[in-house]
Amino acid sequence: MTQLYGHCDLDDLGVLTVHGRDAVAFLQGQLSQDVTQLDARHARYSACHTPQGRVVAILRLLPAPDDGVHCILPKELIATVAERLRKYVLRAKVTLTDDSGLRVIGVAQGDARALTVEAAAAAADPGGRAIERAAWRALDIAEGLPQVYSATSEGFVAQMLNLDCVGGIAFDKGCYTGQEIIARAHYRGRVKRRMQRFRSLQAPLARFAPGATGVFTDGRAFEVVEAVELGNGRVEFLAVAPLAAPLVTPDAPAPVPAMDPAVVPIDAEPLPLPYALPD
């Protein structure tokens, strides 16, 4: 895996801060992470879900001043998540603030990467050379780290995005919105479609972006979660797809899902993830 040293301005990410004496307790009942276990050295993965267990947004959580919590997520989803969370505030002593005055920075030191937030006007240099956003995204893809955008919000249940593999779900923390569906998939059923990593073997005819759909040459339909263009015109990407290709026999070729006839199947090679997918 490529090692990077320096910092990256993640200017497509913003911060939704939850303040107030009930901030941790409130988020504990809304997000899939154990919010009581946050620490400032490591931004923990979590997600906000619908009652049906579908992922509205993926959040990275950091402690904020005065017992608050910084929720780092794509700027385009901040208003959506804030509106959803406010429906559950009731009598909790919390306020939700779009902290657009904060800057999200990724800091890389070899194999180690971390996220920090600071005032946008701060002049302090995070250190090291500036890392391009595409290079940071490529590392996220290599590490199998999912992200959700407007195009994919509410499109997947938690396990389809491997949130259980990257520490984004605490199965022992108690109830939260969507918990029943997510727990049932964990304890009772096998998830047949999971996020996997691929590299196209040719330059795709259409632009790969989150939410784009297609079909592999082996007949599996897929939906793009995250993608980055490589220097040779090929694309490395994370996509949710069936774990196994359709059974092929000499008399029964791999079935191709009914799609727009103009869709050209993509020839792509699977790439390893740094974690094992549950059986």
Beta strands, then each sheet from edge to edge (+ up, - down):
strand 1: 4-9
strand 2: 13-19
strand 3: 44-49
strand 4: 55-64
strand 5: 68-74
strand 6: 95-98
strand 7: 102-110
strand 8: 112-119
strand 9: 129-130
strand 10: 193-200
strand 11: 213-215
strand 12: 221-229
strand 13: 235-242
strand 14: 268-271
sheet 1: 8+ 7- 1+ 9+
sheet 2: 3+ 4- 5+ 2- 6+
sheet 3: 11+ 12- 13+ 10- 14+
end
